[in-house]
Amino acid sequence: MLTNIKDRPPKIDAKIARACHADLAQWYAANHRDLPWRRHPTPYHVTVSEFMCQQTQIATVLPYYARWMNSFPDWRALAAASDATVLKHWEGLGYYNRVRNLHRLAKLIVSEHSGNLPADSHALQQLPGIGPYTAAAIASIASGEQVAVLDGNVERVLTRLFALPWNVSLPLTKKNLRQLAAELLPKKNCGDHNQAMMELGALICSPRHPQCPRCPLTVICRGKTNPEQFPNKTKTLTVKERQTVAVITSDGKIWLLNPAERGRWHGFPRLPLFDETHMTKGAPLTVIHYSITRYRVTATAVSAKFKHHPPANGAWLPLSALKKIPLPAPHRKILRQAPLP
Ligand code: SF4
């Protein structure tokens, strides 16, 4: 597999343009998933869906999206909510910087943009949590701007369609693919076209076992004889991490660290790690495994007691109040599995 990117983006002839416009549009109209944000593609709905769907499967997002819209139907409702309430609605979705940025964005839209999200993709990129992909998705879907999206699905479709050996981990490859995606844009209905490219990558041109005979682009596809060799990318190395988590209870209460001010669990109260200087270890309670970014974590939960006074960076909480506060999903899982008094 070649990794240099001297190759220039391929030429788009009439046959390619017809397949990528008419054939793809027809396929999308007949096969797209009926998703709630597609029924009402307002800037707010599209933005929330784009934030939620980053790094997350759509099936996982759906119940979160429904609950979110019930509680925060517009920018103003979201801007007025407390940090803890907003975090609680995101609990379990992971990648919590997304929700912090979405909340900051709502406050900014209300305070500085009269409750209206800017329509232009360049202006959108100046706002919290909105990069080139999200800006292009919102601007094309909600406002019809002629701007191409490039996410993992589109990268896969394009590299297969044109049998491009470029290493998609390189910034120059992203730039070339973005240019290619832009050249494939139709003159109108760019939001639908972008969604069709992403939907094709999600439903047909999947990472493993793409369904080429069912693909609307199969007649022009140059990579269909061996599609799984595309895209060429550098593998991300994973890091294994082991930790011991302390579950400290007393008189119907549990001791939790105060909400973190930064890092992995920013904004969340959480269980402390076991610390043998200040705690004594009791019985093992449960073991859970979870992944966060490139880390594969094995967390062993043990019951524990403080040797002296509890430190000042936490507080006792009635066990009955646990359901009402946001907690990191792995800690919620520990507390579900551990036999609490
Ligand atoms: S023909 Fe196959 S490899 Fe080519 S775009 Fe369609 S699904 Fe992907």
Residues whose N, C-alpha, C, O or C-beta is under 5 A from the ligand:
A	BS01	SF4	V157 R160 L161 I204 C205 P210 Q211 C212 C215 L217 T218 C221 G223 K224 P227
